[in-house]
Amino acid sequence: MALNYIWIGFFVIAFVVALVKLIVLGDTSIFNNVVNGMFDSAKTGAEISIGLIGIMTFWLGIMKIGERAGMITLFARGVNPFFSRLFPEVPKSHPANGSIIMNFSANMLGLDNAATPVGLKAMQELQELNPQKDTASNAQIMFLVLNTAGITLIPTGVIALRMANGAANPADVFIPCLIGTFISFLAGMIAVAIYQKINLFQLPILVFFGGFIALMSGLYLWLGSLPPDQIQVYAGLLGGIIIFSIITLFIVYGASKKVNVYEAFIDGAKEGFSTSIMIIPFLIAILVAISAFRTTGCMDYVVNAIGSLVALFGLDTSFVPALPVGLMKTLSGGGARGLMVDVMKTYGADSFQGRLASIIQGSSETTFYVLAVYFGSVGIKKPRYAIVCGLIADLVGLIAAIFLAYIFFGHTIK
C-alpha cells in the first residue's frame, strides 16, 4: 500500500502545484510541459527496459550455465557464513546466495550492466522461497535495501564526468564517495535488521566488515598512488578482468561438468528476455510520476524550504545547491547525473558545491527505480517496509556526504 500512496501523492501534489501556477502565476504552459514530460518519461521507461533485453538475455544465459554446472552453489557455500545471518530464511547453499554476492560484487565495481541482470536473477530465486507472491519477503526486503544502498568501491562514472568538466583532480572525491557509500550501506542494513530483529553483532558479520575495511584501505593505497587520469583506466581494467574471468570460468567449469553450455545459455537467455519485458509497466509507472513531480517544480520547493530552514538556524548553506542531486538520486539516476553536471557547470567542478554533488552521486542509489525494477520483475505489489528502510539509507547517505564534503574540502559548519 505504501507504494500506492506514494504514487498517488506524486500526481496529486504535482496537479495542485500546476493548478496554482496556472491560476496565480499565469503560467499557461505548465500543464503542457507536465504532459510532455510524462510522455517523454514513459518513452524513456520503455527504452530502458528494451535496452536491458540484450544484457539480460546474455547474463541470465551465463547464470544458467553456472546454475546447471553447480558454480552458483559453490558461490553460495562460500558466502553462507555471512549471508545466513542476514538472510536466515534462505536455505544454506541456495542459488540465491551466489546470485546476491555476484550482484554486490558488480555493484562494488560500478558495473551496472552486470549488476542488474544478476540482481534480478537473485530476486527471482528469492521469490521461489516467498510464500506470499504479491508481498515482499524479509529476504527480498533485505536484498533490495542493501542493493539500493550498495557499496561502490570505484565511482568511475563520477570520476569521468568530473574529468570532462575540467576538474584539476577528478579523483579527489574517491575516498569521500567510498566512505559515504559504506555508511549508506550500513544504515540500510541496520534499518532492516531492526525491523527483522537480526543481531548484527555476530562474528561472521563483523569479519565481513573488517575484511571490507581492509579491502577499501588496500584499494585506496593502490589507486591513490596512480595519476588521476589513470584511476579510471585501471578501475575499468580491474572490472573488465573480473567480469570476463567469471564468464569464462562459468563456461569452462560447465563444460568440465559435461553440461551442454550452449543449450543452458539459450534457456537462461529466454528467461532474461521475458524478465526485461515484464518490468516495463512498473518502470513506466514510477518514471512518469517522478516526471510530473519534477516538472511542476516541486523538487525545487523542497530544496528551497530546506535551505531556508538551515539559514534560520544560522548554519552554513553552501551545501544547499547540491541537494537536488541527492533528492533526485532517490528518484532517477539519469536525472541526478544531469543535475550533478549542472552544479559543476554553475559553480565549477572543483568548487565545494561541485565536489559535494559528485560525492552525493557516487555514494547513493536510485531507491524508487530499483524498487520498481526488482519488485516489478517478480510481481511484488506490497513492499512492506522496504521503501522506509531504503529512504533511511538514502537520507543517512546524503547527510554523510554533506559532512564528508565539509571534512575533506575545507568548509566549516558554523
Summary of the structure (lengths in Angstrom):
residues: 414
radius of gyration: 21.6
end to end distance: 41.6
largest distance: 72.7
contacts: 1455
relative contact order: 0.16
helix: 79%
strand: 0%
